Amino acid sequence: MSDFKLETKCLHAGYTPAKGEPCALPICQSTTFKYDTTDEMGQLFDLKAEGYFYTRLQNPTNDAVAAKIAALEGGVAAILTSSGQAANFYAVFNICEAGDHIVAASTIYGGTFNLLGVTFKKLGIDCTFVDTDASAEEISAAFRPNTKVVLAETIANPALVVLDIEKFAKVAHEHNVPLIVDNTFATPVNCRPFEWGADIVTHSTTKYMDGHGVQVGGAIVDSGNFDWEAYGSKYHGLTEPDESYHGVIYTKQFGKKAYIMKATSQLMRDLGSIPSPNNCFLLNIGLETLPLRMERHCSNAQKAAEYLNAHEKVSSVNFAGLPGDKYHDIAKKYLPDGTCGVISFELKGGRDAAVRFMDSLEMINIATHVAASKTMVLHPASHTHRQMNDQQLMEAGVSPGMIRLSIGIEHIDDIIADLSKALEKS
Ligand SMILES: *Cc1c(COP(=O)(O)O)cnc(C)c1O
């Protein structure tokens, strides 16, 4: 299976039916699983045997889809969560506790920005945000002795800043901490951050992976590359006995799968953000066509970005596929086949024109969603980033008049016709 190309893995990884079994991934819509002896189930509770016992911890449908996503990213193990928010929360909280510190790129998704900057603070975990384009030295200066992790996005939502993954990985590793990359917008079709030094990848599977806007979900994938045992008791949750599991030491018992096993056995057990098997089934159907859809999203977005860029009412367009874009060269390196279908742009008429433009669209929906088959539009300053002040908006790369346009897989002529009519009225 590992020799197959990505397109083939999208269809076949994670689930291989035996003779007479269903070709489509079965939905195991069951909370619990049966055993014959008391001891058999006791072994599972001690993590001494592998097997299913309760869906909050593991479920065969969920595990098959997690295995597929791990294969697509080139990781050793993955866990699915009930949302992308839960994925980023777990990914960080699995290795951080009160008294620790995080370094994160300032352009990350508004929800993650709030999670790290506000909610983690309440848990006693501090976060320093750094400019995604800062030099290695500047990023390095944000580290403290208690820094445990670095987090950034391959393509920032919605500023569309493309991450220099190698730069962030190098700084993180110089400080002996792992790099988590949220790869939601690029998807493994366009970029596999592990190939550039990232240690852990997260996803909001709600976006392109699902693709149809029918389930909210998340994923965490571990490359298995970060050596948790190399730094004494720094990552003691992984390298020292877990008394809540009869003294199991995750790195000893699970090797390269330690990080994901800990997330499953501690965080899922205690916090419980499990996706439903039915949602995982839907996600799996989305994954089967991901490469086809990404290709169309990217080619449509390229044409729409070129159209907008040439329009007299448009003052600026952010899309790394445009030769003049600030991130064009870096995107060529990390995302040679295309970035994603999301464009952001600004009208010369500013915020008011943006509202008139959006209200004049017919086919294209105003929706909070992004990265789905249907073209959708949003005004970050009044929607997703509403809670931020002007300074924070600027740091996140979001100006008050910015419009986020998520190009779908409709015929490009129909997308451009709708944009054109609305621009006339803006
Ligand atoms: C949407 C999004 C999230 C949050 O995911 P949900 O599934 O909405 O909880 C996190 N990161 C990025 C980059 C996103 O686009």
The ligand as a MOL file (V3000), in Angstrom:
LIG
                    3D

  0  0  0     0  0            999 V3000
M  V30 BEGIN CTAB
M  V30 COUNTS 15 15 0 0 0
M  V30 BEGIN ATOM
M  V30 1 C -11.5650 25.7890 9.8480 0
M  V30 2 C -10.1920 25.6950 10.3330 0
M  V30 3 C -9.9120 25.2260 11.6260 0
M  V30 4 C -10.9990 24.8620 12.6050 0
M  V30 5 O -11.6500 23.7230 12.1550 0
M  V30 6 P -13.1810 23.3450 12.5240 0
M  V30 7 O -13.3470 22.0500 11.8250 0
M  V30 8 O -14.0380 24.4410 11.9930 0
M  V30 9 O -13.2520 23.2370 14.0040 0
M  V30 10 C -8.5840 25.1190 12.0030 0
M  V30 11 N -7.5860 25.4530 11.1680 0
M  V30 12 C -7.8260 25.9180 9.9160 0
M  V30 13 C -6.6860 26.2690 9.0230 0
M  V30 14 C -9.1260 26.0470 9.4490 0
M  V30 15 O -9.3630 26.5030 8.2110 0
M  V30 END ATOM
M  V30 BEGIN BOND
M  V30 1 1 1 2
M  V30 2 1 2 3
M  V30 3 2 2 14
M  V30 4 1 3 4
M  V30 5 2 3 10
M  V30 6 1 4 5
M  V30 7 1 5 6
M  V30 8 2 6 7
M  V30 9 1 6 8
M  V30 10 1 6 9
M  V30 11 1 10 11
M  V30 12 2 11 12
M  V30 13 1 12 13
M  V30 14 1 12 14
M  V30 15 1 14 15
M  V30 END BOND
M  V30 END CTAB
M  END
